[in-house]
Amino acid sequence: MEERMSLIVFSGTVDKLMAASILATGGAAMGLEVEVFLTTWGLEAFRKGGYKTNMKISKDFEEYGPVMMEQMMAKKVPSWMENFKNAMEVGEVKIYACSMTMELFDMKLVDLEPIVTDVTGVATFVERAKEGRITLFI
Amino acid sequence: MPDLKEITIDKEIDARGSFCPGPLMELIRGMKALPVAGVLAVLSSDPGSAKDIPAWIQKARHEFIGAFPEQGYTRFVARKTH
């Protein structure tokens, strides 16, 4: 088994993207190979520049949204995008865009944040994830 | 744990007020920039650092000198071994 952590990022809300980015950072810091598969709303969140205006919070906790955003700004918590960039800086992190979502949303790799490594299909991702130790759906 | 006064710290990074995994990331960056045998100190007020920082140092096979509690924060000291 490879020392690999695979994250499937389906959600596009800031709270879940934050969790995914911190997990990716922890994995990278501890020397795991981290692979992130962006699909559906998770991929939409990586549209170029989109993270700057994304204020969405999980529907179940919507009422906490404004307070959470305020706290994150007041305490200068790095954005989830910064976390992913930091993770790439300290370790081996690859971020893949789901090809099916790309077609569905008419996206090209150039429309996405430059930290997205490549486009891949689900089969390739699963094939690689099955050799890993940790796989999480967020 | 050795006496802090007896240790020569080559570089100190103030990561107080930075959140998990911020202080650890500062430590990793600091270690990369430090010459071998250099001693790095990171100040952290994040309670996660107490376990995260020694775990990383062990994983990266550097030498953990100690965690020295101060008022409201901890000074983590490590030596780069390779």
Backbone of each chain as ProteinMPNN parsed JSONL, in Angstrom:
{"seq_chain_A": "MEERMSLIVFSGTVDKLMAASILATGGAAMGLEVEVFLTTWGLEAFRKGGYKTNMKISKDFEEYGPVMMEQMMAKKVPSWMENFKNAMEVGEVKIYACSMTMELFDMKLVDLEPIVTDVTGVATFVERAKEGRITLFI", "coords_chain_A": {"N_chain_A": [[0.842, -1.21, 0.0], [0.48, 2.181, -0.829], [1.678, 5.193, 0.713], [-0.672, 7.005, 0.725], [-3.123, 9.579, 0.497], [-6.396, 10.06, -0.438], [-8.648, 12.441, -1.518], [-11.993, 13.102, -2.147], [-13.474, 15.764, -3.361], [-16.482, 17.022, -3.29], [-18.149, 18.962, -2.413], [-18.886, 22.478, -2.472], [-18.894, 24.426, -0.596], [-17.636, 26.852, 1.723], [-17.036, 25.989, 4.356], [-16.701, 23.193, 4.113], [-14.761, 23.026, 2.133], [-12.714, 24.189, 3.498], [-12.217, 22.275, 5.487], [-11.369, 20.153, 3.828], [-9.064, 21.284, 2.717], [-7.41, 21.623, 4.915], [-7.036, 19.003, 5.759], [-5.67, 18.049, 3.512], [-3.348, 19.55, 3.759], [-2.32, 18.582, 6.19], [-1.869, 15.896, 5.509], [0.047, 16.2, 3.473], [2.087, 17.425, 4.931], [2.798, 15.375, 6.654], [4.053, 13.676, 5.009], [2.585, 12.103, 3.251], [1.402, 11.057, 0.042], [-0.745, 13.104, -1.582], [-3.848, 13.059, -3.132], [-6.264, 14.866, -4.784], [-9.541, 14.828, -5.825], [-11.595, 16.68, -7.699], [-14.964, 17.27, -7.933], [-18.192, 18.052, -9.31], [-19.719, 20.44, -7.278], [-17.489, 20.969, -5.876], [-15.554, 21.194, -7.834], [-16.538, 23.374, -9.226], [-16.005, 25.359, -7.372], [-13.342, 25.821, -7.807], [-13.1, 27.418, -9.986], [-11.412, 29.922, -11.811], [-10.44, 32.535, -9.73], [-12.834, 32.436, -8.368], [-12.933, 31.651, -5.685], [-12.502, 33.886, -4.181], [-14.86, 35.262, -3.828], [-16.574, 33.446, -2.845], [-18.88, 32.674, -0.452], [-20.368, 30.747, 0.54], [-21.983, 28.449, 2.777], [-22.492, 25.27, 4.343], [-25.818, 24.128, 4.011], [-27.218, 23.136, 6.271], [-26.056, 24.508, 8.324], [-26.371, 27.121, 7.868], [-27.155, 29.442, 9.256], [-24.952, 30.022, 10.786], [-23.13, 30.985, 9.086], [-22.454, 33.878, 8.495], [-21.219, 34.575, 10.95], [-19.12, 32.761, 11.096], [-17.596, 33.522, 8.863], [-16.904, 36.111, 9.626], [-15.369, 35.608, 11.926], [-13.289, 34.161, 10.778], [-12.08, 36.098, 9.256], [-11.419, 38.026, 11.19], [-9.647, 36.599, 12.8], [-7.708, 36.11, 11.045], [-7.525, 33.711, 9.554], [-6.068, 31.557, 7.234], [-7.217, 31.343, 3.822], [-9.091, 28.627, 2.297], [-8.045, 28.161, -0.178], [-5.446, 29.168, 0.026], [-4.497, 27.319, 1.874], [-4.471, 24.944, 0.332], [-2.505, 25.677, -1.505], [-0.301, 25.986, 0.185], [-0.079, 23.354, 1.057], [0.757, 22.122, -1.284], [3.203, 23.24, -1.477], [4.694, 22.198, 0.669], [4.58, 19.449, 0.36], [3.762, 16.438, -1.528], [1.29, 16.987, -3.57], [-1.5, 16.505, -5.577], [-3.957, 17.859, -7.66], [-6.889, 16.991, -9.141], [-9.218, 17.487, -11.786], [-12.524, 16.499, -12.314], [-13.483, 14.878, -15.21], [-16.044, 14.527, -16.204], [-17.638, 16.434, -14.876], [-16.424, 18.693, -15.929], [-17.257, 18.648, -18.568], [-19.994, 18.808, -18.213], [-20.317, 21.349, -17.042], [-19.236, 22.896, -19.001], [-16.398, 23.502, -18.907], [-12.904, 24.366, -19.165], [-9.484, 23.386, -18.652], [-8.044, 25.763, -18.447], [-9.877, 27.499, -17.396], [-9.843, 27.093, -14.764], [-8.417, 27.41, -11.426], [-4.864, 27.758, -11.309], [-3.65, 25.81, -9.702], [-4.862, 23.412, -10.122], [-4.008, 20.324, -11.233], [-4.497, 18.514, -13.388], [-6.854, 16.968, -15.713], [-9.032, 14.289, -15.033], [-10.579, 11.031, -15.284], [-13.144, 9.29, -13.444], [-12.53, 6.578, -13.135], [-9.737, 6.341, -13.277], [-9.035, 7.798, -11.025], [-10.184, 6.253, -8.959], [-8.824, 3.874, -9.315], [-6.271, 4.619, -8.535], [-6.777, 5.505, -5.953], [-7.491, 3.176, -4.652], [-5.161, 1.957, -3.992], [-4.294, 3.384, -1.918], [-4.131, 4.575, 1.549], [-5.901, 6.161, 2.919], [-9.074, 7.369, 2.225], [-11.288, 9.903, 1.553], [-14.527, 11.344, 1.393], [-15.742, 14.423, 0.698]], "CA_chain_A": [[0.0, 0.0, 0.0], [1.187, 3.451, -0.879], [1.32, 6.138, 1.759], [-1.415, 7.988, -0.058], [-4.436, 10.017, 0.973], [-7.211, 10.53, -1.554], [-9.824, 13.214, -1.106], [-12.967, 13.417, -3.188], [-14.103, 17.012, -2.925], [-17.738, 17.179, -4.009], [-18.825, 20.157, -1.889], [-18.307, 23.761, -2.857], [-19.104, 25.429, 0.454], [-16.371, 27.236, 2.358], [-16.754, 25.156, 5.545], [-16.191, 21.869, 3.714], [-13.5, 23.235, 1.413], [-11.727, 24.462, 4.546], [-11.868, 20.975, 6.073], [-10.6, 19.398, 2.826], [-7.742, 21.894, 2.519], [-6.597, 21.377, 6.112], [-6.658, 17.587, 5.678], [-4.641, 17.939, 2.477], [-2.122, 20.119, 4.322], [-1.819, 17.632, 7.187], [-1.358, 14.736, 4.775], [1.279, 16.603, 2.786], [3.092, 17.68, 5.962], [3.233, 14.106, 7.235], [4.766, 12.905, 3.997], [1.718, 11.282, 2.41], [1.103, 11.535, -1.291], [-2.145, 13.52, -1.481], [-4.53, 13.252, -4.406], [-7.57, 15.479, -4.588], [-10.392, 14.697, -7.005], [-12.632, 17.705, -7.607], [-16.123, 16.957, -8.758], [-19.418, 18.828, -9.136], [-19.596, 21.773, -6.665], [-16.078, 21.089, -5.476], [-14.822, 21.687, -9.003], [-17.06, 24.731, -9.483], [-15.32, 26.259, -6.43], [-11.977, 26.076, -8.282], [-13.081, 28.297, -11.153], [-10.436, 30.991, -11.607], [-10.852, 33.71, -8.962], [-14.133, 32.228, -7.714], [-12.808, 31.48, -4.229], [-12.453, 35.192, -3.506], [-16.204, 35.75, -3.528], [-17.388, 32.329, -2.346], [-19.233, 32.834, 0.953], [-21.377, 29.719, 0.814], [-21.795, 27.575, 3.937], [-23.432, 24.148, 4.303], [-27.215, 24.515, 4.246], [-27.624, 22.782, 7.646], [-25.459, 25.434, 9.297], [-26.403, 28.403, 7.17], [-27.264, 30.581, 10.182], [-23.633, 30.324, 11.358], [-22.279, 31.474, 7.993], [-21.857, 35.199, 8.669], [-20.337, 34.584, 12.134], [-17.913, 32.011, 10.737], [-16.804, 34.366, 7.951], [-16.37, 37.218, 10.432], [-14.312, 35.052, 12.772], [-12.136, 33.784, 9.955], [-11.394, 37.328, 8.857], [-10.866, 38.66, 12.398], [-8.511, 35.807, 13.297], [-6.782, 35.981, 9.914], [-7.38, 32.305, 9.173], [-5.804, 31.507, 5.789], [-8.334, 30.813, 3.043], [-8.887, 27.232, 1.903], [-7.176, 28.151, -1.361], [-4.071, 29.306, 0.534], [-4.123, 26.036, 2.476], [-4.102, 24.003, -0.734], [-1.22, 26.132, -2.065], [0.721, 25.636, 1.179], [0.061, 21.895, 1.035], [1.559, 21.795, -2.467], [4.561, 23.735, -1.236], [5.437, 21.35, 1.614], [4.528, 18.016, 0.077], [3.371, 15.996, -2.857], [-0.159, 17.106, -3.677], [-1.994, 16.675, -6.943], [-5.382, 18.175, -7.674], [-7.453, 16.596, -10.433], [-10.582, 17.902, -12.095], [-13.364, 15.414, -12.842], [-13.747, 15.179, -16.621], [-17.486, 14.558, -16.448], [-18.108, 17.761, -14.441], [-15.882, 19.668, -16.881], [-18.155, 18.637, -19.731], [-21.311, 19.256, -17.757], [-20.282, 22.791, -16.788], [-18.497, 23.551, -20.094], [-15.162, 24.081, -18.372], [-11.618, 23.891, -19.674], [-8.464, 23.5, -17.61], [-7.638, 27.176, -18.33], [-10.906, 28.223, -16.634], [-9.687, 26.728, -13.353], [-7.237, 27.9, -10.709], [-3.688, 27.049, -11.839], [-3.181, 24.688, -8.875], [-5.467, 22.162, -10.598], [-2.921, 19.682, -11.963], [-4.887, 17.858, -14.633], [-8.225, 16.463, -15.795], [-9.014, 12.836, -15.027], [-11.872, 10.357, -15.154], [-13.357, 8.657, -12.145], [-11.892, 5.259, -13.093], [-8.322, 6.558, -12.96], [-8.943, 8.221, -9.627], [-10.503, 5.104, -8.101], [-7.724, 2.928, -9.477], [-5.158, 5.099, -7.706], [-7.227, 5.595, -4.553], [-7.58, 1.839, -4.052], [-3.837, 1.606, -3.486], [-3.939, 4.288, -0.825], [-4.5, 4.198, 2.908], [-7.005, 6.991, 3.418], [-9.9, 7.978, 1.18], [-12.379, 10.642, 2.187], [-15.489, 12.037, 0.525], [-16.107, 15.654, 1.402]], "C_chain_A": [[0.874, 1.255, 0.0], [0.782, 4.289, 0.329], [0.578, 7.276, 1.059], [-2.741, 8.31, 0.608], [-5.191, 10.568, -0.228], [-8.433, 11.251, -1.018], [-10.722, 13.422, -2.312], [-13.696, 14.664, -2.687], [-15.303, 17.287, -3.826], [-18.385, 18.521, -3.652], [-18.108, 21.444, -2.277], [-18.525, 24.84, -1.812], [-17.801, 25.632, 1.217], [-16.035, 26.34, 3.553], [-16.145, 23.81, 5.154], [-14.885, 21.973, 2.934], [-12.371, 23.486, 2.406], [-11.261, 23.14, 5.161], [-10.984, 20.176, 5.104], [-9.179, 19.949, 2.713], [-6.835, 21.651, 3.717], [-6.144, 19.916, 6.144], [-5.546, 17.382, 4.654], [-3.305, 18.441, 3.015], [-1.489, 19.154, 5.318], [-1.199, 16.418, 6.518], [-0.019, 15.043, 4.123], [2.404, 16.796, 3.799], [3.651, 16.373, 6.515], [3.802, 13.151, 6.183], [3.902, 11.974, 3.166], [1.616, 11.916, 1.021], [-0.388, 11.888, -1.251], [-2.724, 13.718, -2.878], [-5.936, 13.761, -4.139], [-8.34, 15.374, -5.9], [-11.549, 15.669, -6.842], [-13.782, 17.337, -8.513], [-17.306, 17.843, -8.37], [-19.142, 20.178, -8.446], [-18.178, 22.028, -6.169], [-15.245, 21.632, -6.627], [-15.247, 23.118, -9.328], [-16.323, 25.759, -8.602], [-13.898, 26.611, -6.883], [-11.941, 26.873, -9.584], [-12.194, 29.494, -10.826], [-11.028, 32.177, -10.85], [-12.118, 33.519, -8.15], [-14.054, 32.159, -6.197], [-12.856, 32.811, -3.474], [-13.841, 35.68, -3.094], [-17.113, 34.653, -2.983], [-17.617, 32.473, -0.843], [-20.235, 31.764, 1.364], [-20.968, 28.83, 1.984], [-22.814, 26.438, 3.806], [-24.821, 24.584, 4.733], [-27.642, 24.266, 5.709], [-27.125, 23.79, 8.674], [-25.446, 26.862, 8.763], [-26.405, 29.599, 8.124], [-25.921, 30.95, 10.815], [-22.69, 30.974, 10.342], [-21.636, 32.822, 8.251], [-20.875, 35.259, 9.847], [-19.014, 33.893, 11.802], [-17.0, 32.86, 9.853], [-16.142, 35.506, 8.712], [-15.179, 36.753, 11.259], [-13.063, 34.725, 11.956], [-11.356, 35.016, 9.522], [-10.7, 37.968, 10.05], [-9.618, 37.922, 12.876], [-7.485, 35.504, 12.204], [-6.483, 34.518, 9.569], [-7.102, 32.273, 7.66], [-6.987, 30.887, 5.041], [-8.046, 29.364, 2.667], [-7.985, 27.136, 0.675], [-5.707, 28.282, -0.946], [-3.585, 27.996, 1.143], [-3.697, 25.028, 1.413], [-2.74, 24.38, -1.332], [-0.075, 25.775, -1.118], [0.991, 24.146, 1.179], [0.96, 21.483, -0.13], [3.012, 22.184, -2.269], [5.356, 22.775, -0.339], [5.456, 19.874, 1.229], [4.098, 17.711, -1.335], [1.848, 15.981, -2.95], [-0.543, 17.287, -5.136], [-3.492, 16.906, -6.879], [-5.923, 17.902, -9.075], [-8.895, 17.088, -10.582], [-11.317, 16.724, -12.738], [-13.791, 15.768, -14.268], [-15.244, 15.305, -16.916], [-18.074, 15.917, -16.051], [-17.645, 18.845, -15.412], [-16.811, 19.783, -18.092], [-19.498, 19.243, -19.37], [-21.365, 20.773, -17.611], [-19.541, 23.569, -17.88], [-17.226, 24.228, -19.621], [-13.967, 23.539, -19.136], [-10.607, 24.093, -18.554], [-8.046, 24.961, -17.391], [-8.655, 28.006, -17.54], [-10.717, 28.023, -15.133], [-8.445, 27.374, -12.746], [-6.016, 27.095, -11.157], [-3.186, 25.892, -10.957], [-3.845, 23.367, -9.26], [-4.485, 21.529, -11.588], [-3.347, 19.182, -13.343], [-6.365, 17.457, -14.576], [-8.143, 14.938, -15.792], [-10.435, 12.28, -14.914], [-11.949, 9.666, -13.813], [-12.608, 7.33, -12.035], [-10.418, 5.373, -12.695], [-8.161, 6.918, -11.486], [-9.154, 7.029, -8.695], [-9.365, 4.082, -8.131], [-6.539, 3.318, -8.586], [-5.543, 5.126, -6.232], [-7.22, 4.219, -3.893], [-6.234, 1.358, -3.508], [-3.457, 2.435, -2.263], [-4.418, 3.795, 0.524], [-5.741, 4.943, 3.398], [-7.766, 7.537, 2.223], [-11.1, 8.636, 1.843], [-13.236, 11.348, 1.149], [-15.986, 13.265, 1.277], [-17.06, 16.482, 0.552]], "O_chain_A": [[1.86, 1.358, 0.73], [-0.3, 4.12, 0.891], [1.126, 8.355, 0.832], [-3.392, 7.447, 1.197], [-4.691, 11.433, -0.945], [-9.157, 10.731, -0.169], [-10.269, 13.864, -3.368], [-14.442, 14.611, -1.709], [-15.158, 17.724, -4.968], [-19.074, 19.132, -4.469], [-16.883, 21.483, -2.392], [-18.364, 26.027, -2.094], [-16.98, 24.723, 1.342], [-14.876, 25.971, 3.741], [-15.195, 23.344, 5.783], [-14.009, 21.116, 3.056], [-11.233, 23.065, 2.199], [-10.063, 22.914, 5.333], [-9.977, 19.594, 5.51], [-8.214, 19.19, 2.625], [-5.625, 21.49, 3.557], [-5.006, 19.624, 6.512], [-4.597, 16.636, 4.896], [-2.259, 17.841, 2.765], [-0.278, 18.932, 5.298], [-0.126, 15.963, 6.916], [0.925, 14.257, 4.207], [3.539, 16.383, 3.559], [4.842, 16.278, 6.809], [4.002, 11.966, 6.447], [4.433, 11.132, 2.441], [1.727, 13.131, 0.856], [-1.208, 11.034, -0.914], [-2.167, 14.447, -3.699], [-6.695, 13.168, -3.373], [-7.85, 15.781, -6.954], [-12.386, 15.505, -5.953], [-13.603, 17.118, -9.711], [-17.397, 18.318, -7.238], [-18.392, 20.988, -8.991], [-17.739, 23.173, -6.062], [-14.336, 22.436, -6.418], [-14.417, 23.962, -9.664], [-16.055, 26.88, -9.034], [-13.316, 27.583, -6.402], [-10.89, 26.996, -10.213], [-12.22, 30.014, -9.711], [-12.019, 32.758, -11.291], [-12.445, 34.365, -7.318], [-14.988, 32.558, -5.501], [-13.202, 32.86, -2.294], [-13.979, 36.425, -2.124], [-18.283, 34.899, -2.693], [-16.674, 32.403, -0.055], [-20.872, 31.867, 2.412], [-19.796, 28.502, 2.166], [-23.881, 26.628, 3.221], [-24.978, 25.323, 5.705], [-28.341, 25.086, 6.305], [-27.693, 23.917, 9.759], [-24.623, 27.689, 9.156], [-25.767, 30.62, 7.867], [-25.76, 32.06, 11.324], [-21.607, 31.446, 10.687], [-20.41, 32.93, 8.236], [-19.832, 35.908, 9.76], [-17.938, 34.365, 12.171], [-15.789, 32.912, 10.064], [-14.977, 35.83, 8.481], [-14.131, 37.398, 11.294], [-11.936, 34.978, 12.384], [-10.128, 34.988, 9.43], [-9.55, 38.398, 9.955], [-8.647, 38.546, 13.305], [-6.532, 34.752, 12.409], [-5.336, 34.146, 9.325], [-7.829, 32.901, 6.89], [-7.672, 30.011, 5.569], [-6.898, 28.922, 2.711], [-7.253, 26.16, 0.504], [-4.835, 27.601, -1.487], [-2.432, 27.602, 0.966], [-2.688, 24.34, 1.57], [-1.923, 23.508, -1.627], [0.984, 25.322, -1.553], [2.139, 23.714, 1.288], [1.815, 20.609, 0.012], [3.925, 21.559, -2.809], [6.548, 22.564, -0.56], [6.287, 19.122, 1.739], [4.069, 18.576, -2.211], [1.2, 15.056, -2.459], [0.023, 18.124, -5.84], [-4.206, 16.233, -6.136], [-5.48, 18.496, -10.058], [-9.672, 17.098, -9.627], [-10.772, 16.042, -13.606], [-14.385, 16.82, -14.505], [-15.654, 16.092, -17.769], [-18.892, 16.485, -16.774], [-18.376, 19.796, -15.687], [-17.103, 20.88, -18.567], [-20.059, 20.062, -20.097], [-22.342, 21.406, -18.01], [-19.251, 24.753, -17.714], [-17.004, 25.405, -19.907], [-13.992, 22.432, -19.674], [-10.837, 24.869, -17.626], [-7.728, 25.349, -16.267], [-8.33, 29.095, -17.067], [-11.353, 28.7, -14.326], [-7.546, 27.822, -13.458], [-6.115, 25.885, -11.364], [-2.382, 25.08, -11.413], [-3.437, 22.31, -8.777], [-4.17, 22.104, -12.629], [-2.652, 19.396, -14.336], [-7.028, 17.588, -13.547], [-7.291, 14.358, -16.465], [-11.361, 12.976, -14.5], [-10.939, 9.483, -13.132], [-12.105, 6.99, -10.964], [-9.921, 4.596, -11.879], [-7.275, 6.413, -10.797], [-8.386, 6.825, -7.754], [-8.998, 3.508, -7.106], [-5.896, 2.467, -7.971], [-4.728, 4.807, -5.366], [-6.968, 4.114, -2.693], [-6.181, 0.461, -2.667], [-2.414, 2.206, -1.65], [-5.032, 2.734, 0.631], [-6.525, 4.418, 4.189], [-7.168, 8.104, 1.309], [-11.833, 8.0, 2.601], [-12.733, 11.877, 0.158], [-16.575, 13.156, 2.352], [-17.484, 17.559, 0.971]]}, "seq_chain_B": "MPDLKEITIDKEIDARGSFCPGPLMELIRGMKALPVAGVLAVLSSDPGSAKDIPAWIQKARHEFIGAFPEQGYTRFVARKTH", "coords_chain_B": {"N_chain_B": [[14.016, 17.168, 29.44], [16.121, 19.664, 28.115], [17.697, 22.619, 29.576], [16.412, 25.665, 28.62], [18.005, 27.908, 28.547], [20.469, 27.006, 27.975], [20.552, 26.44, 25.357], [21.396, 27.315, 22.081], [19.609, 29.227, 19.997], [19.148, 29.398, 16.589], [17.328, 30.443, 14.819], [14.223, 32.056, 15.23], [10.766, 31.682, 14.949], [7.817, 33.471, 15.022], [4.785, 32.238, 15.416], [2.485, 32.764, 16.698], [-0.999, 33.099, 17.216], [-1.586, 32.102, 14.808], [-3.371, 29.556, 13.111], [-4.037, 25.997, 13.398], [-3.207, 24.214, 10.517], [-1.131, 26.074, 10.743], [1.201, 26.909, 12.494], [2.737, 24.544, 12.316], [3.237, 24.467, 9.593], [4.834, 26.707, 9.373], [7.021, 25.849, 10.819], [7.922, 23.736, 9.182], [8.639, 25.119, 6.857], [10.594, 26.774, 7.94], [12.498, 24.903, 8.775], [13.319, 23.896, 6.335], [14.687, 26.07, 5.306], [16.782, 26.349, 6.999], [20.274, 25.804, 7.805], [21.929, 22.547, 8.016], [22.199, 21.143, 11.263], [21.4, 23.415, 12.448], [19.416, 25.27, 14.843], [16.02, 25.594, 15.431], [13.356, 27.615, 16.566], [9.911, 27.691, 17.228], [7.196, 29.697, 17.962], [4.087, 29.022, 19.302], [0.569, 29.336, 19.706], [-1.364, 27.608, 19.269], [-3.258, 24.896, 20.33], [-3.096, 22.429, 19.052], [-0.509, 22.127, 18.183], [1.095, 20.948, 20.145], [1.026, 18.202, 19.832], [1.178, 17.866, 17.069], [3.572, 19.116, 16.129], [5.849, 17.739, 17.407], [5.254, 15.221, 16.25], [5.618, 15.619, 13.515], [8.338, 16.294, 13.462], [9.508, 13.942, 14.3], [8.683, 12.213, 12.253], [9.976, 13.428, 10.102], [12.508, 12.944, 10.827], [14.15, 14.678, 12.34], [15.718, 16.354, 15.145], [13.98, 16.586, 18.103], [14.062, 19.011, 20.438], [12.648, 20.172, 22.535], [9.521, 21.236, 24.156], [8.741, 24.244, 25.356], [6.889, 25.685, 27.768], [5.335, 28.877, 27.823], [3.87, 32.022, 28.861], [0.732, 31.664, 27.825], [1.497, 30.605, 25.388], [3.607, 28.284, 23.547], [7.046, 27.433, 23.233], [8.541, 25.781, 20.713], [11.278, 23.746, 20.135], [13.727, 22.651, 17.879], [16.273, 20.648, 16.273], [17.86, 20.68, 13.147], [18.729, 17.819, 11.459], [19.59, 16.69, 9.105]], "CA_chain_B": [[14.12, 18.336, 28.556], [17.257, 20.518, 28.521], [17.411, 23.987, 30.01], [16.313, 26.546, 27.445], [19.11, 28.895, 28.575], [21.703, 26.376, 27.481], [20.418, 26.135, 23.925], [21.547, 28.46, 21.174], [18.591, 29.181, 18.944], [19.65, 30.103, 15.406], [16.232, 31.228, 14.233], [12.957, 31.911, 15.95], [9.614, 32.122, 14.15], [6.646, 33.741, 15.874], [3.561, 31.806, 14.727], [1.362, 32.919, 17.628], [-2.198, 33.653, 16.574], [-1.813, 31.339, 13.582], [-4.172, 28.379, 13.456], [-3.714, 24.676, 12.882], [-1.833, 23.74, 10.752], [-0.221, 27.202, 10.483], [2.516, 26.836, 13.141], [3.481, 23.404, 11.766], [3.711, 24.855, 8.263], [5.947, 27.643, 9.6], [8.153, 25.026, 11.243], [8.426, 22.995, 8.021], [9.332, 26.1, 6.008], [11.79, 27.213, 8.672], [13.476, 23.81, 8.748], [13.854, 23.819, 4.967], [15.583, 27.196, 5.071], [17.868, 26.316, 7.989], [21.365, 24.868, 7.478], [21.994, 21.339, 8.85], [22.7, 21.365, 12.632], [20.804, 24.642, 12.953], [18.343, 25.087, 15.823], [14.871, 26.435, 15.111], [12.294, 27.706, 17.569], [8.642, 28.211, 16.718], [6.264, 30.052, 19.032], [2.731, 28.69, 18.87], [-0.506, 29.377, 20.699], [-2.356, 26.62, 18.816], [-3.12, 23.685, 21.152], [-2.783, 21.276, 18.203], [0.937, 22.045, 17.96], [1.718, 20.104, 21.167], [1.193, 16.856, 19.286], [1.515, 17.925, 15.634], [4.968, 19.5, 15.865], [6.745, 16.592, 17.654], [4.958, 14.138, 15.301], [6.271, 15.934, 12.241], [9.796, 16.251, 13.637], [9.862, 12.522, 14.338], [8.472, 11.702, 10.895], [11.002, 14.0, 9.225], [13.77, 12.486, 11.407], [14.989, 15.721, 12.918], [15.816, 16.151, 16.594], [13.079, 17.439, 18.891], [14.773, 19.387, 21.67], [11.657, 20.285, 23.604], [8.416, 22.194, 24.101], [8.914, 25.046, 26.567], [5.684, 26.508, 27.969], [5.44, 30.281, 28.221], [2.561, 32.551, 29.209], [-0.215, 31.701, 26.696], [2.015, 29.974, 24.173], [4.698, 27.334, 23.772], [8.193, 27.575, 22.318], [8.968, 24.447, 20.265], [12.663, 23.872, 19.669], [14.191, 21.448, 17.174], [17.525, 20.765, 15.531], [17.846, 20.048, 11.824], [19.797, 16.809, 11.52], [20.025, 16.231, 7.783]], "C_chain_B": [[15.278, 19.223, 29.017], [16.806, 21.903, 28.972], [17.467, 24.898, 28.777], [17.495, 27.519, 27.363], [20.389, 28.322, 27.986], [21.659, 26.086, 25.986], [20.599, 27.419, 23.111], [20.531, 28.294, 20.05], [19.069, 30.026, 17.767], [18.568, 30.966, 14.769], [14.962, 30.979, 15.021], [11.823, 32.473, 15.088], [8.428, 32.306, 15.089], [5.379, 33.387, 15.092], [2.369, 31.918, 15.672], [0.185, 33.564, 16.907], [-2.499, 32.955, 15.259], [-2.46, 30.006, 13.953], [-3.662, 27.108, 12.803], [-4.066, 24.609, 11.402], [-0.778, 24.833, 10.549], [1.152, 27.087, 11.138], [3.383, 25.683, 12.613], [4.053, 23.769, 10.394], [4.894, 25.812, 8.379], [7.205, 26.878, 9.97], [8.782, 24.305, 10.043], [9.214, 23.937, 7.101], [10.65, 26.52, 6.636], [12.885, 26.16, 8.619], [14.129, 23.708, 7.379], [14.93, 24.88, 4.755], [16.831, 27.141, 5.951], [19.015, 25.418, 7.523], [21.358, 23.669, 8.431], [22.719, 21.681, 10.163], [22.156, 22.659, 13.235], [19.66, 24.334, 13.918], [17.242, 26.113, 15.555], [13.894, 26.44, 16.279], [11.054, 28.268, 16.895], [7.74, 28.489, 17.913], [4.855, 29.79, 18.532], [1.75, 28.791, 20.022], [-1.617, 28.402, 20.322], [-2.201, 25.335, 19.624], [-2.796, 22.423, 20.344], [-1.285, 21.053, 18.041], [1.623, 21.08, 18.919], [1.942, 18.677, 20.668], [1.691, 16.895, 17.84], [3.006, 18.183, 15.389], [5.932, 18.346, 16.202], [6.52, 15.444, 16.657], [5.654, 14.384, 13.965], [7.794, 15.8, 12.357], [10.282, 14.798, 13.644], [9.785, 11.905, 12.936], [9.588, 12.171, 9.959], [12.411, 13.66, 9.705], [14.72, 13.633, 11.754], [14.996, 15.497, 14.429], [14.902, 17.141, 17.327], [13.775, 17.76, 20.212], [13.79, 19.565, 22.821], [10.572, 21.299, 23.323], [8.463, 22.965, 25.423], [7.709, 25.965, 26.758], [6.02, 27.924, 28.417], [4.028, 30.743, 28.573], [1.669, 32.613, 27.959], [0.289, 31.124, 25.388], [3.123, 28.993, 24.534], [5.797, 27.59, 22.762], [8.679, 26.158, 21.982], [10.361, 24.585, 19.649], [13.127, 22.549, 19.05], [15.485, 21.726, 16.449], [17.395, 20.022, 14.203], [19.023, 19.065, 11.76], [20.29, 16.337, 10.143], [19.523, 17.153, 6.681]], "O_chain_B": [[15.393, 19.502, 30.21], [15.657, 22.293, 28.761], [18.432, 24.893, 28.013], [17.93, 27.903, 26.277], [21.276, 29.059, 27.555], [22.612, 25.55, 25.419], [20.024, 28.461, 23.425], [20.592, 27.348, 19.265], [19.359, 31.213, 17.919], [18.831, 32.053, 14.255], [14.664, 29.855, 15.424], [11.91, 33.586, 14.57], [8.082, 31.406, 15.855], [4.952, 34.139, 14.216], [1.356, 31.248, 15.476], [0.363, 34.465, 16.088], [-3.547, 33.186, 14.657], [-2.135, 29.408, 14.978], [-2.955, 27.14, 11.796], [-5.202, 24.945, 11.065], [0.365, 24.523, 10.211], [2.168, 27.155, 10.447], [4.599, 25.82, 12.48], [5.192, 23.431, 10.071], [5.838, 25.744, 7.592], [8.303, 27.196, 9.513], [10.004, 24.263, 9.901], [10.302, 23.604, 6.631], [11.679, 26.613, 5.966], [14.059, 26.484, 8.439], [15.331, 23.466, 7.267], [15.949, 24.629, 4.112], [17.821, 27.816, 5.67], [18.769, 24.379, 6.912], [20.834, 23.769, 9.541], [23.712, 22.408, 10.169], [22.42, 22.964, 14.399], [19.019, 23.287, 13.83], [17.489, 27.316, 15.466], [13.638, 25.407, 16.898], [11.133, 29.199, 16.094], [7.544, 27.627, 18.769], [4.466, 30.274, 17.469], [2.04, 28.396, 21.151], [-2.67, 28.366, 20.959], [-1.127, 24.734, 19.613], [-2.276, 21.454, 20.897], [-0.841, 19.932, 17.794], [2.623, 20.459, 18.559], [2.922, 18.028, 21.033], [2.514, 16.074, 17.432], [3.621, 17.54, 14.538], [6.763, 17.998, 15.362], [7.472, 14.77, 16.263], [6.208, 13.465, 13.363], [8.451, 15.262, 11.466], [11.322, 14.472, 13.072], [10.684, 11.186, 12.499], [10.08, 11.405, 9.13], [13.395, 14.04, 9.07], [15.922, 13.567, 11.498], [14.362, 14.569, 14.931], [15.034, 18.357, 17.189], [14.042, 16.861, 21.009], [14.066, 19.158, 23.949], [10.667, 22.107, 22.4], [8.245, 22.386, 26.487], [7.527, 26.916, 25.998], [6.875, 28.136, 29.277], [3.096, 29.939, 28.583], [1.83, 33.507, 27.129], [-0.422, 31.152, 24.384], [3.523, 28.893, 25.694], [5.54, 27.916, 21.602], [9.163, 25.434, 22.851], [10.593, 25.415, 18.77], [12.941, 21.477, 19.626], [15.775, 22.856, 16.058], [16.894, 18.899, 14.141], [20.172, 19.448, 11.984], [21.309, 15.653, 10.053], [19.797, 16.915, 5.505]]}, "name": "protein", "num_of_chains": 2, "seq": "MEERMSLIVFSGTVDKLMAASILATGGAAMGLEVEVFLTTWGLEAFRKGGYKTNMKISKDFEEYGPVMMEQMMAKKVPSWMENFKNAMEVGEVKIYACSMTMELFDMKLVDLEPIVTDVTGVATFVERAKEGRITLFIMPDLKEITIDKEIDARGSFCPGPLMELIRGMKALPVAGVLAVLSSDPGSAKDIPAWIQKARHEFIGAFPEQGYTRFVARKTH"}
